[in-house]
Amino acid sequence: MMGLFGRLARPLLRAFDPEDAHVLAIRGLKLLPPPRSPAEDPPELATRAFGLNFPNPLGIAPGFDKNAEAVDGLFRLGFGFVEIGTVTPRSQVGNPKPRLFRLDADEGVINRLGFNNDGQAAVLARLAARAGRGGIVGVNVGANKDSLDRTEDYVKLIEAFAPVASYFTVNISSPNTPGLRNLQQADALDDLLARTIAVRDRVSRDAGPVPLLLKIAPDLTLSELDDVVGIARKRKVDGMIVSNTTITRPATLRQRDKAGEVGGLSGKPLFRLSTRMLAETYVRAESAFPLIGVGGIDSGATAIAKIKAGATLLQVYSGLVYKGVGLVGDIKRDLALAVSRGRRTSLNALIGADAATMTAESWPV
């Protein structure tokens, strides 16, 4: 059924405007039946991170299901975890359209959506309604564009979603909310993490432990990355996600008519930069916490490269636009083969295997 769904859906959706196609994809996923139980993933793909047990390491990145409308449909596709959002305290429409662009020649996407979402109350109600259905569901939280105290927005969201979130991602790395990335600067980040972890610890007394992850931009300098990882370690975050979209434009981009659009670039053109930043983060973290690798994963080979750069878990999004939903099964099969060919029992031995080598290579341009 999933193969048929993918074969029929992909050419249909590609005929539409990118944002209209996204809306249709969400509607289609809402129609899928609940996932079968128990999970059918090979045992060698089982992964433990942040105190959570994942049936497989492949998740859907936030931005796809912003409003928690299609969580069960995404699990039906075979994802090991789903991250919804970005959610803000109040609903907001985001930036003016058009704001989503396909770079077909490069298999990339540029977006300047601007945290468009239904807001805390609506998203919380949807997650509460499916609370008994299981599955690891992360909640990606952000600040309203016009907020006077953006850190307080994160605090409020963590307090509200703690009973229904498997983990939190503190998103301070989107390029599409003016000034948001300033929260990655050392003093601001230290204050943000201190306050968000404090509220997480307080609500955990009733809601139970909820891991808190930090998502960073791929455009940090290495000096800035030193500060970010150092503060993350000091504040004892549970993990980091590397990385968000990039505001840079590789010289190799072929679709020049759209390359100049303002926004964050994702997909295949982001792979080399995000993977290098992943390796740089891994060597700095020194196993203090696990990492989620995201950016340009569109095959089993790119997924394995992310793991070797330091990722324990993986997330995809733009790759689905160009490869279809069959990509999920393809990646999981290749990961299982990598384990069996190496005569291993899990992917753990591959994590970070190439990180040190990658950090000695020329910087990707």
SULRA-V376368 format. One record per pair of residues at least 24 apart in sequence whose ideal C-beta (glycine too) atoms are under 8 Angstrom apart, sorted by the first residue. I is the first residue (numbers start at 0). J is the second residue. D is the distance in whole Angstrom. If there is no record, write none. Layout:
i = {I	I}
j = {J	J}
d = {D	D}
This chain:
i = {1	1	1	1	1	1	2	4	4	5	5	5	6	6	8	8	9	9	16	17	17	17	17	17	18	18	18	18	21	21	25	25	25	27	28	28	28	28	28	28	29	29	29	30	31	31	31	31	32	33	33	33	33	34	34	34	34	36	40	40	40	41	41	43	43	43	43	43	43	43	44	44	44	44	44	44	45	46	46	46	46	46	48	48	48	48	49	49	49	49	49	49	49	50	50	50	51	51	51	51	53	53	53	53	54	55	55	55	56	56	56	56	56	56	56	57	57	57	57	57	57	57	57	57	58	58	58	58	58	58	58	58	59	59	59	60	60	60	60	61	61	61	61	61	62	62	62	63	63	65	65	65	66	66	66	66	66	67	67	67	67	68	70	70	70	70	70	71	71	71	74	76	76	77	77	77	78	79	79	80	80	80	80	80	80	81	81	81	81	82	82	82	82	82	82	83	83	83	83	83	83	84	84	84	84	84	84	84	84	85	85	85	85	85	85	85	86	86	86	86	86	86	86	86	86	86	87	87	87	87	87	87	87	87	87	87	88	88	88	88	88	88	88	89	89	89	90	90	90	90	91	91	91	91	91	93	94	98	100	100	100	101	101	102	102	102	102	102	102	102	103	104	104	105	105	105	105	105	105	105	106	106	106	106	106	106	107	107	107	107	107	107	107	107	107	108	108	108	108	108	109	109	109	109	109	109	109	110	110	110	110	110	111	111	111	111	111	111	112	112	113	113	113	114	114	114	114	114	114	114	119	119	119	119	123	123	123	126	126	126	127	127	130	130	135	135	136	136	136	137	137	137	137	137	137	138	138	138	138	138	139	139	139	139	140	140	140	140	141	141	141	141	141	142	142	144	144	149	149	150	150	150	150	150	153	153	153	154	154	154	157	157	157	157	157	157	158	158	161	161	161	161	161	161	162	162	164	165	165	166	166	166	166	166	166	167	167	167	167	167	167	168	168	168	168	169	169	169	169	169	170	170	171	171	171	172	172	172	172	172	173	173	173	174	174	174	174	174	174	174	174	175	175	180	183	183	183	183	183	184	184	185	185	185	188	188	188	189	189	189	192	192	192	192	193	196	196	196	210	210	211	211	212	212	212	212	212	212	213	213	213	214	214	214	214	214	215	215	215	215	215	215	215	216	216	216	216	217	217	217	217	217	217	217	217	217	217	218	218	218	219	221	224	224	224	224	225	228	228	228	229	231	231	231	232	232	232	236	237	238	238	238	238	239	239	239	239	239	240	240	240	240	241	241	241	241	241	241	241	241	241	241	242	242	242	242	242	242	242	244	244	245	245	245	247	249	249	250	265	265	265	265	266	266	266	266	266	266	267	267	267	267	267	268	269	269	269	270	270	270	270	270	271	271	272	274	274	274	274	275	275	275	275	275	275	277	277	277	277	277	278	278	278	278	278	278	278	278	279	280	281	281	281	281	282	282	282	282	284	296	297	297	297	298	298	298	298	298	299	299	299	299	299	299	299	300	302	302	302	303	303	303	303	304	306	306	306	306	307	307	307	307	307	307	308	308	308	308	309	309	309	310	311}
j = {75	76	77	324	325	328	325	31	324	323	324	325	323	325	323	324	323	324	97	99	100	101	108	320	96	97	98	99	63	99	64	68	69	72	64	69	72	73	75	76	68	69	72	72	71	72	75	76	75	71	74	75	132	71	74	75	134	133	77	79	331	331	335	335	338	339	343	344	345	346	79	331	334	335	338	346	345	79	311	312	345	346	238	289	311	312	166	210	212	237	238	288	289	208	210	237	135	165	166	210	79	80	135	312	79	79	331	334	306	310	311	312	313	334	346	302	312	313	314	315	327	330	331	334	82	135	137	291	312	313	314	315	314	315	316	293	314	315	316	85	137	139	168	170	110	112	316	316	319	115	116	117	116	117	121	122	125	122	125	126	136	125	125	126	129	134	136	129	132	134	134	324	327	327	328	331	327	135	312	134	135	136	137	165	312	134	135	136	137	136	137	138	139	168	314	122	126	136	137	138	139	116	122	138	139	140	141	168	170	114	116	139	140	141	170	173	116	118	119	122	138	139	140	141	156	160	114	116	118	119	140	141	142	143	152	156	118	119	143	146	152	155	156	118	119	143	116	117	118	121	115	116	118	143	144	175	175	262	257	260	262	257	320	252	254	257	258	264	266	268	254	253	254	251	252	253	254	266	267	268	266	267	268	297	317	321	252	254	264	265	266	267	268	269	317	264	265	266	317	320	257	258	260	262	263	264	265	175	244	262	263	265	174	175	260	261	262	263	175	262	144	175	176	141	142	143	144	173	175	176	155	156	159	160	159	160	163	160	163	164	162	163	162	163	165	166	163	164	165	164	165	166	167	168	212	163	164	166	167	168	167	168	170	214	167	168	169	170	170	171	173	176	179	176	179	176	177	179	182	182	190	191	194	195	191	194	195	194	195	198	195	198	199	202	209	211	198	202	199	202	203	205	206	209	205	206	209	209	210	209	210	211	212	237	238	195	199	209	210	211	212	212	213	214	240	195	211	212	213	214	214	243	213	214	215	214	215	216	242	243	243	244	263	216	218	243	244	245	246	262	263	262	263	216	215	216	219	223	227	223	226	226	227	230	226	227	230	230	233	234	230	231	234	236	234	234	235	236	237	238	236	237	236	237	238	239	240	291	238	239	240	239	240	241	242	243	239	240	241	242	243	276	280	242	243	244	245	241	242	243	244	245	269	272	273	276	294	245	246	247	276	279	276	279	280	283	283	280	283	284	283	284	287	288	284	287	288	288	288	288	289	290	291	280	284	288	290	291	290	291	293	314	273	276	277	280	290	291	292	293	294	310	269	272	273	276	277	293	294	269	294	269	272	273	272	363	364	364	294	295	316	317	295	297	317	318	320	321	295	297	317	318	321	295	294	295	317	294	295	296	297	301	295	363	363	304	305	308	357	308	357	358	360	362	363	305	308	309	310	354	308	309	351	353	354	355	357	358	358	309	308	309	351	354	309	354	355	358	309	330	321	322	326	322	326	329	330	333	329	330	332	333	334	336	337	333	330	333	334	333	334	337	349	353	334	346	349	350	349	350	351	352	353	354	351	353	354	357	350	351	354	350	350}
d = {7	6	7	7	8	7	6	8	6	4	4	5	8	8	7	7	4	8	8	4	7	5	7	8	7	7	7	5	8	7	7	6	5	8	8	4	3	6	8	8	6	5	6	7	7	4	5	8	7	5	8	7	7	6	4	5	7	8	8	7	7	8	5	6	4	7	7	6	6	8	8	6	6	6	8	7	7	7	6	6	7	7	7	4	5	6	6	4	7	5	5	8	6	6	6	8	6	6	7	7	5	6	6	7	5	4	6	8	8	8	7	5	5	7	7	7	8	5	8	7	6	6	6	8	6	8	8	7	6	7	5	8	7	7	7	5	4	6	4	6	8	4	7	7	8	7	6	5	8	7	5	8	6	5	7	5	7	5	4	5	8	7	8	8	6	7	6	7	6	8	5	5	5	5	6	7	6	7	8	7	4	7	7	7	7	7	7	5	7	8	4	8	6	6	7	7	7	6	7	6	7	7	8	6	3	6	7	7	7	5	7	5	7	4	5	7	6	7	6	5	6	7	6	7	6	8	5	6	6	7	8	5	6	5	7	8	7	5	6	8	5	5	6	5	7	5	6	5	3	7	6	7	7	6	6	8	6	7	5	5	8	8	7	7	4	5	7	8	7	7	7	4	4	8	5	6	5	7	6	5	5	4	8	7	8	5	7	8	6	7	4	6	4	7	7	7	5	5	5	6	7	8	5	5	7	5	8	7	7	5	6	7	8	5	7	6	3	7	6	8	7	5	6	5	8	8	7	7	7	6	7	6	6	8	6	6	7	7	4	8	8	6	8	6	4	7	8	7	5	7	6	5	7	6	8	8	4	8	6	7	8	4	5	7	6	7	6	7	5	8	7	7	7	7	7	5	7	7	7	8	6	5	6	8	7	8	5	6	6	5	6	5	5	7	8	8	5	6	7	4	7	8	4	5	8	5	6	7	8	6	4	7	6	7	8	8	7	6	7	5	7	5	8	5	6	6	7	7	5	7	5	7	8	7	8	5	5	4	7	4	6	8	7	7	8	7	6	8	5	7	5	6	6	6	6	7	7	7	6	8	8	4	8	6	8	6	5	5	8	7	6	7	4	6	6	6	7	7	4	7	6	6	7	6	4	6	6	7	8	5	7	7	4	8	8	6	6	7	6	6	7	8	8	6	5	8	7	7	4	7	8	5	7	5	5	5	7	6	6	6	7	6	7	6	7	7	7	6	4	6	8	8	8	7	7	5	8	6	6	5	5	6	7	6	7	7	5	7	7	4	6	7	7	5	4	5	6	7	6	7	8	8	8	8	5	5	7	7	5	7	8	6	6	8	7	8	7	6	7	8	7	4	6	8	4	7	7	7	5	6	8	8	8	7	4	5	8	6	3	7	8	6	8	4	5	6	6	5	7	8	6	8	8	7	5	6	5	5	6	8	4	6	8	7	4	8	4	5	6	7	7	3	5	4	8	6	6	6	8	7	7	6	7	8	8	7	7	7	6	5	7	2	7	8	8	7	5	7	6	7	7	6	7	8	8	6	5	6	6	8	7	5	4	7	7	6	6	6	7	4	5	7	6}
